[in-house]
Amino acid sequence: MPHDVPLQETRGAAAVRDDRRAGGWRLEHSYTTLPPLLFSRVTPTPVRAPHLVIFNTALAQALGLDAVALNSSDGASVFAGNSLPYGADPIAQAYAGHQFGGFTTLGDGRAILLGEQITPEGRRVDVQLKGPGLTPYSRRGDGRAALGPMLREFIISEAMHGLGIPTSRSLAVVATGEPVYRERTLAGAVLTRVAASHIRVGTFEWAGAHRDTAALTALADYTRQRHYPELADHPEPHLALFDAIVERQAQLIARWQLVGFIHGVMNTDNMAVSGETLDYGPCAFMDRYDPLTVFSSIDQQGRYSYGNQPAIGQWNLARLAEAMLPLFDAVQERAIELATASLDRYAERFQQHWLDGMRAKLGLFAAEADDAALVDDLLAWMERAGADFTNTFRDLSSPEARSSDEAFRTWESRWLARRQRQPQTEEDVRARMDAHNPAVIARNHKVEGALAAATERGDLSPLERLLSALSRPFDRTRDLTEFAPPTATDVPYRTFCGT
């Protein structure tokens, strides 16, 4: 979570000592200083028999929490919502969103924010329970979550963290001892999620839809102070905030594309303005390269396919611009002109981040005019050949592992000639490639196998082995045979939202 910047609040030494006695919690609540339009206070609903399924010790320690004290039955009670941690002031946040292109009002229907933990380094991060019961925004939902999807978010968010991609993270998953009812009866669970914040494009849309300029202004000022403090003295702070969000989203989505990650449900309520990946529902990593790849069972038209993600990012940012228009200029025509100019820079910024990343994956250090064509031609060959996205790039580091296909060999000769025009040594080139091409990703069949073992047999060992591998995705010194791509006979993969 590289974008967290603390808002200053005064805490005495006695309060800090109390925190240490109570699990290391140092919770503050700067979000509750915003207008009440943006949140509602709410209390988690206790569950029958909370049991800690998995606990992220390394993350707990990084947050300044007492990992020993929380990896216990007392911790399970906190992470289930049965008891509140020291200093908690739980709220559900309000937001709207465009879901598959259609606008709707939403809010945290099954999530409750406990507060903002202040880490030992002074960073401010949200600690949120996902699945702790009904909130004022639950609509017709039950406010609960199922064990499988919560463990899935744990795996994928930690995989993204291992890859160095900005993301929310998972602190714990607790089984509730109660059923939840979806297409079938499932075991209930609560996930504890940590994020730079949970402010979304949809949060701005909520304020905009209510035509509450005071709330919109307060939200923008708060977002800028919390995530973009370098803009504090900017002469046009609101437009500068929008520019900065555009830049971070262009960079984030480029990084998704570089590892074959497909979010699956890029609704505006799932786009965090901090620049983190948020809300892991029907997400997955692509195996064979195909820009049309889509895994979500509800995305029948391929709106959120791999190849569409960059354009959808810009579409979502256009919705943010619409919500923020009153802040850009009192004259609407001028506000639209300013927003459009900023939004138009997104495509160029995305292309630059993506191409820079592709150069690194190919072991290239400087830019040449034909680099984009070199990348595009490799991707075109991968699509025709049905080549695995991750392993094709990984194998470029090893001449003996590269494809013997004639068309690939023709491309390879161009690539090698391009490499020879740069002064770096072969060792430098390989080191650059190995640092940007993961040796292991969260393969969908391995994720599903780990989840089946955990939820159906109570066997966490496959999940633990997978998490261990994903924590060091660029380490090639291990035997990674277990995490190879699926065979051609595997059933086409589909993911589900989990709500």
LOFITI-671300 format. One line per field, with one value per residue (C-alpha): chain; x, y, z. Coordinates in steps of 0.25 Angstrom, whole numbers. Layout:
// residues N
kolfi <- A | ...
x <- X | ...
y <- Y | ...
z <- Z | ...
This chain:
// residues 499
kolfi <- A | A | A | A | A | A | A | A | A | A | A | A | A | A | A | A | A | A | A | A | A | A | A | A | A | A | A | A | A | A | A | A | A | A | A | A | A | A | A | A | A | A | A | A | A | A | A | A | A | A | A | A | A | A | A | A | A | A | A | A | A | A | A | A | A | A | A | A | A | A | A | A | A | A | A | A | A | A | A | A | A | A | A | A | A | A | A | A | A | A | A | A | A | A | A | A | A | A | A | A | A | A | A | A | A | A | A | A | A | A | A | A | A | A | A | A | A | A | A | A | A | A | A | A | A | A | A | A | A | A | A | A | A | A | A | A | A | A | A | A | A | A | A | A | A | A | A | A | A | A | A | A | A | A | A | A | A | A | A | A | A | A | A | A | A | A | A | A | A | A | A | A | A | A | A | A | A | A | A | A | A | A | A | A | A | A | A | A | A | A | A | A | A | A | A | A | A | A | A | A | A | A | A | A | A | A | A | A | A | A | A | A | A | A | A | A | A | A | A | A | A | A | A | A | A | A | A | A | A | A | A | A | A | A | A | A | A | A | A | A | A | A | A | A | A | A | A | A | A | A | A | A | A | A | A | A | A | A | A | A | A | A | A | A | A | A | A | A | A | A | A | A | A | A | A | A | A | A | A | A | A | A | A | A | A | A | A | A | A | A | A | A | A | A | A | A | A | A | A | A | A | A | A | A | A | A | A | A | A | A | A | A | A | A | A | A | A | A | A | A | A | A | A | A | A | A | A | A | A | A | A | A | A | A | A | A | A | A | A | A | A | A | A | A | A | A | A | A | A | A | A | A | A | A | A | A | A | A | A | A | A | A | A | A | A | A | A | A | A | A | A | A | A | A | A | A | A | A | A | A | A | A | A | A | A | A | A | A | A | A | A | A | A | A | A | A | A | A | A | A | A | A | A | A | A | A | A | A | A | A | A | A | A | A | A | A | A | A | A | A | A | A | A | A | A | A | A | A | A | A | A | A | A | A | A | A | A | A | A | A | A | A | A | A | A | A | A | A | A | A | A | A | A | A | A | A | A | A | A | A | A | A | A | A | A | A | A | A | A | A | A | A | A | A | A | A | A | A | A | A | A | A | A | A | A | A | A | A | A | A | A | A | A | A | A | A | A | A | A
x <- 0 | 10 | 0 | -4 | -1 | -5 | -15 | -10 | -17 | -12 | -10 | -4 | 6 | -4 | -13 | -2 | 1 | -13 | -13 | -1 | -9 | -21 | -14 | -6 | -19 | -16 | -30 | -33 | -46 | -43 | -53 | -64 | -61 | -67 | -82 | -91 | -97 | -84 | -86 | -94 | -90 | -93 | -90 | -86 | -95 | -89 | -88 | -90 | -76 | -65 | -52 | -39 | -37 | -25 | -17 | -6 | 5 | 14 | 3 | -1 | 13 | 15 | 2 | 8 | -2 | 1 | 1 | 2 | -10 | -19 | -15 | -25 | -39 | -40 | -34 | -45 | -56 | -50 | -49 | -63 | -69 | -73 | -64 | -59 | -44 | -39 | -43 | -52 | -64 | -70 | -77 | -82 | -78 | -88 | -85 | -92 | -87 | -88 | -90 | -88 | -91 | -103 | -104 | -109 | -108 | -100 | -92 | -85 | -96 | -87 | -75 | -72 | -60 | -54 | -45 | -32 | -20 | -7 | 5 | 18 | 23 | 11 | 3 | -12 | -19 | -34 | -37 | -50 | -59 | -65 | -77 | -80 | -95 | -106 | -104 | -113 | -108 | -111 | -123 | -128 | -115 | -112 | -99 | -91 | -80 | -76 | -63 | -59 | -59 | -53 | -41 | -41 | -39 | -28 | -20 | -22 | -19 | -7 | -2 | -4 | 4 | 15 | 16 | 18 | 4 | -3 | -14 | -23 | -18 | -24 | -21 | -30 | -42 | -51 | -62 | -74 | -81 | -93 | -98 | -100 | -110 | -106 | -109 | -106 | -104 | -89 | -81 | -81 | -68 | -63 | -51 | -42 | -37 | -27 | -26 | -20 | -35 | -48 | -51 | -56 | -60 | -74 | -72 | -71 | -83 | -91 | -88 | -91 | -104 | -109 | -104 | -98 | -86 | -82 | -80 | -73 | -64 | -61 | -58 | -49 | -41 | -40 | -36 | -25 | -20 | -20 | -15 | -8 | -2 | 8 | -4 | -7 | -2 | -7 | -14 | -25 | -26 | -38 | -34 | -20 | -26 | -34 | -21 | -13 | -24 | -24 | -9 | -10 | -21 | -13 | -1 | -9 | -17 | -4 | 2 | -10 | -8 | 7 | 4 | -9 | -18 | -33 | -41 | -54 | -64 | -58 | -70 | -68 | -71 | -59 | -49 | -41 | -36 | -24 | -19 | -20 | -27 | -39 | -51 | -46 | -59 | -59 | -44 | -34 | -20 | -20 | -13 | -13 | -12 | -25 | -29 | -44 | -42 | -53 | -55 | -67 | -80 | -88 | -80 | -88 | -83 | -69 | -69 | -58 | -50 | -34 | -33 | -44 | -38 | -30 | -42 | -52 | -42 | -44 | -59 | -59 | -50 | -60 | -71 | -62 | -60 | -75 | -77 | -66 | -70 | -75 | -62 | -54 | -61 | -74 | -77 | -80 | -75 | -61 | -62 | -65 | -53 | -43 | -48 | -47 | -33 | -29 | -36 | -30 | -17 | -20 | -18 | -4 | 0 | -6 | 2 | 15 | 14 | 10 | 21 | 31 | 27 | 28 | 42 | 46 | 39 | 48 | 60 | 61 | 67 | 65 | 54 | 54 | 43 | 39 | 38 | 23 | 22 | 32 | 23 | 10 | 16 | 20 | 6 | 0 | 9 | 5 | -10 | -9 | -1 | -9 | 3 | 3 | 5 | 13 | 22 | 25 | 31 | 38 | 44 | 50 | 61 | 65 | 69 | 66 | 52 | 48 | 38 | 43 | 32 | 37 | 29 | 34 | 48 | 46 | 41 | 53 | 63 | 58 | 57 | 72 | 76 | 69 | 76 | 90 | 88 | 88 | 101 | 96 | 102 | 95 | 95 | 88 | 78 | 74 | 74 | 64 | 55 | 55 | 51 | 39 | 34 | 28 | 32 | 19 | 5 | -8 | -12 | -27 | -28 | -18 | -26 | -39 | -32 | -27 | -41 | -48 | -38 | -40 | -55 | -59 | -49 | -43 | -29 | -21 | -8 | -10 | -14 | -2 | 7 | 1 | 2 | 17 | 20 | 12 | 19 | 32 | 27 | 40 | 49 | 53 | 61 | 50 | 43 | 30 | 25 | 13 | 9 | 10 | -1 | -14 | -14 | -22 | -33 | -36 | -51 | -52 | -50 | -62 | -62 | -74 | -76 | -78 | -89
y <- 0 | 11 | 22 | 24 | 37 | 40 | 51 | 57 | 54 | 55 | 43 | 42 | 32 | 26 | 23 | 16 | 8 | 4 | 0 | -10 | -16 | -18 | -25 | -13 | -6 | 9 | 12 | 26 | 31 | 42 | 38 | 41 | 55 | 56 | 59 | 48 | 47 | 38 | 28 | 22 | 16 | 2 | -10 | -24 | -35 | -46 | -60 | -74 | -80 | -72 | -80 | -74 | -81 | -73 | -61 | -53 | -52 | -43 | -33 | -32 | -29 | -19 | -12 | -12 | -22 | -33 | -45 | -55 | -49 | -48 | -62 | -68 | -70 | -55 | -51 | -59 | -52 | -39 | -43 | -48 | -36 | -42 | -33 | -19 | -16 | -5 | 8 | 3 | 12 | 4 | 10 | 6 | 15 | 20 | 20 | 18 | 12 | 9 | -7 | -12 | 2 | 5 | 14 | 10 | 14 | 4 | 5 | -5 | -15 | -26 | -18 | -10 | -1 | -3 | 9 | 14 | 7 | 15 | 7 | 8 | 16 | 26 | 21 | 21 | 9 | 4 | -8 | -14 | -26 | -33 | -41 | -37 | -35 | -25 | -10 | 1 | -1 | -16 | -15 | -29 | -36 | -43 | -36 | -49 | -55 | -69 | -76 | -80 | -66 | -60 | -69 | -66 | -52 | -55 | -63 | -53 | -40 | -47 | -51 | -37 | -32 | -42 | -37 | -23 | -18 | -8 | -15 | -17 | -28 | -39 | -40 | -51 | -60 | -66 | -77 | -72 | -86 | -81 | -84 | -74 | -77 | -74 | -84 | -94 | -94 | -90 | -88 | -74 | -66 | -52 | -46 | -35 | -26 | -15 | -4 | 10 | 14 | 10 | 23 | 19 | 26 | 22 | 30 | 43 | 38 | 37 | 51 | 56 | 49 | 55 | 69 | 72 | 81 | 83 | 68 | 66 | 77 | 71 | 57 | 63 | 71 | 59 | 50 | 59 | 61 | 46 | 40 | 52 | 62 | 67 | 74 | 82 | 96 | 94 | 106 | 97 | 86 | 79 | 78 | 73 | 63 | 57 | 58 | 50 | 39 | 38 | 36 | 25 | 17 | 17 | 12 | 1 | -4 | -5 | -13 | -23 | -24 | -28 | -40 | -44 | -41 | -39 | -32 | -37 | -26 | -13 | -5 | 9 | 5 | -5 | 6 | 11 | 26 | 22 | 14 | 1 | -12 | -13 | -24 | -37 | -44 | -51 | -48 | -58 | -59 | -62 | -75 | -75 | -61 | -56 | -42 | -46 | -55 | -53 | -62 | -56 | -64 | -51 | -44 | -49 | -38 | -38 | -24 | -26 | -35 | -34 | -26 | -16 | -13 | -1 | 6 | 2 | 9 | 22 | 20 | 19 | 32 | 39 | 36 | 42 | 54 | 56 | 55 | 65 | 75 | 85 | 86 | 89 | 102 | 109 | 110 | 96 | 97 | 101 | 90 | 80 | 85 | 84 | 70 | 65 | 70 | 63 | 50 | 50 | 48 | 35 | 27 | 33 | 30 | 16 | 13 | 19 | 11 | -2 | -1 | 3 | -10 | -18 | -13 | -18 | -32 | -33 | -28 | -15 | -3 | 9 | 13 | 11 | 15 | 0 | -5 | -5 | -13 | -23 | -25 | -25 | -36 | -45 | -44 | -47 | -59 | -64 | -62 | -70 | -81 | -82 | -79 | -77 | -63 | -64 | -75 | -69 | -57 | -65 | -75 | -63 | -63 | -78 | -80 | -95 | -93 | -84 | -88 | -95 | -90 | -84 | -71 | -69 | -71 | -60 | -51 | -56 | -52 | -37 | -37 | -42 | -32 | -21 | -26 | -25 | -10 | -7 | -7 | -15 | -29 | -42 | -43 | -29 | -33 | -46 | -40 | -29 | -40 | -49 | -37 | -34 | -47 | -56 | -70 | -74 | -67 | -71 | -81 | -83 | -98 | -97 | -87 | -95 | -108 | -100 | -95 | -108 | -115 | -104 | -103 | -117 | -125 | -115 | -117 | -104 | -110 | -107 | -93 | -91 | -96 | -87 | -75 | -78 | -79 | -67 | -59 | -59 | -60 | -56 | -66 | -77 | -85 | -94 | -106 | -100 | -112 | -112 | -99 | -101 | -97 | -106 | -117 | -115 | -124 | -116 | -110 | -95 | -87 | -78 | -69 | -64 | -52 | -58 | -49
z <- 0 | -5 | -6 | 9 | 16 | 30 | 34 | 46 | 59 | 73 | 82 | 96 | 101 | 110 | 98 | 91 | 103 | 104 | 89 | 92 | 103 | 94 | 82 | 76 | 71 | 68 | 61 | 57 | 49 | 40 | 30 | 40 | 40 | 26 | 24 | 29 | 15 | 12 | 23 | 34 | 48 | 49 | 58 | 53 | 55 | 64 | 58 | 65 | 65 | 60 | 56 | 50 | 37 | 32 | 38 | 31 | 42 | 33 | 30 | 44 | 49 | 38 | 43 | 57 | 62 | 73 | 63 | 75 | 82 | 70 | 64 | 75 | 79 | 84 | 70 | 63 | 71 | 67 | 52 | 52 | 58 | 71 | 79 | 74 | 75 | 84 | 79 | 68 | 63 | 52 | 40 | 26 | 15 | 5 | -10 | -24 | -36 | -51 | -51 | -65 | -70 | -62 | -51 | -37 | -23 | -14 | -1 | 8 | 7 | 14 | 19 | 32 | 34 | 48 | 46 | 41 | 47 | 49 | 45 | 52 | 40 | 42 | 30 | 31 | 26 | 26 | 34 | 28 | 31 | 19 | 22 | 37 | 35 | 30 | 28 | 24 | 10 | 9 | 1 | -1 | 3 | 15 | 19 | 19 | 11 | 8 | 12 | -2 | -8 | 4 | 3 | -11 | -9 | 2 | -9 | -20 | -13 | -6 | -20 | -26 | -14 | -17 | -31 | -26 | -31 | -22 | -16 | -3 | 5 | 14 | 29 | 33 | 29 | 40 | 38 | 45 | 48 | 41 | 27 | 15 | 4 | -10 | -22 | -11 | 4 | 7 | 20 | 24 | 27 | 29 | 23 | 29 | 18 | 19 | 8 | 7 | 7 | 2 | -5 | -19 | -32 | -27 | -15 | -23 | -31 | -19 | -14 | -29 | -30 | -17 | -23 | -10 | -14 | 1 | 2 | -11 | -8 | 6 | 0 | -11 | 0 | 9 | -3 | -7 | 7 | 10 | -3 | -11 | 0 | -11 | -17 | -4 | -10 | -24 | -30 | -36 | -26 | -31 | -45 | -40 | -32 | -44 | -52 | -41 | -41 | -56 | -55 | -44 | -51 | -64 | -57 | -49 | -61 | -69 | -58 | -58 | -73 | -72 | -63 | -70 | -58 | -61 | -51 | -56 | -51 | -53 | -48 | -44 | -29 | -30 | -35 | -23 | -25 | -17 | -29 | -22 | -27 | -20 | -19 | -23 | -28 | -42 | -44 | -50 | -57 | -72 | -76 | -91 | -97 | -103 | -102 | -102 | -90 | -79 | -67 | -60 | -62 | -62 | -72 | -84 | -94 | -90 | -85 | -75 | -84 | -83 | -95 | -91 | -77 | -82 | -89 | -77 | -68 | -76 | -77 | -62 | -60 | -69 | -59 | -48 | -56 | -58 | -43 | -40 | -51 | -41 | -34 | -47 | -51 | -48 | -63 | -67 | -82 | -76 | -66 | -77 | -85 | -74 | -70 | -85 | -86 | -74 | -78 | -92 | -86 | -80 | -93 | -95 | -80 | -81 | -93 | -88 | -75 | -82 | -93 | -82 | -75 | -87 | -90 | -77 | -79 | -92 | -85 | -92 | -85 | -94 | -104 | -119 | -129 | -133 | -119 | -119 | -132 | -126 | -114 | -123 | -132 | -121 | -115 | -129 | -129 | -115 | -119 | -132 | -125 | -112 | -104 | -89 | -86 | -73 | -78 | -91 | -85 | -74 | -84 | -92 | -81 | -85 | -100 | -98 | -93 | -104 | -115 | -128 | -136 | -149 | -147 | -133 | -138 | -148 | -137 | -128 | -138 | -138 | -123 | -122 | -132 | -124 | -111 | -118 | -120 | -105 | -97 | -85 | -83 | -85 | -70 | -68 | -79 | -72 | -58 | -64 | -70 | -58 | -49 | -58 | -62 | -51 | -50 | -44 | -43 | -36 | -47 | -47 | -46 | -34 | -27 | -29 | -24 | -12 | -9 | -11 | -1 | 9 | 8 | 6 | 14 | 23 | 17 | 17 | 12 | -3 | 0 | 9 | -2 | -12 | -3 | 0 | -15 | -18 | -8 | -16 | -31 | -37 | -30 | -40 | -31 | -26 | -32 | -38 | -45 | -36 | -42 | -57 | -66 | -68 | -78 | -91 | -85 | -74 | -74 | -78 | -66 | -60 | -48 | -39 | -31 | -18 | -14
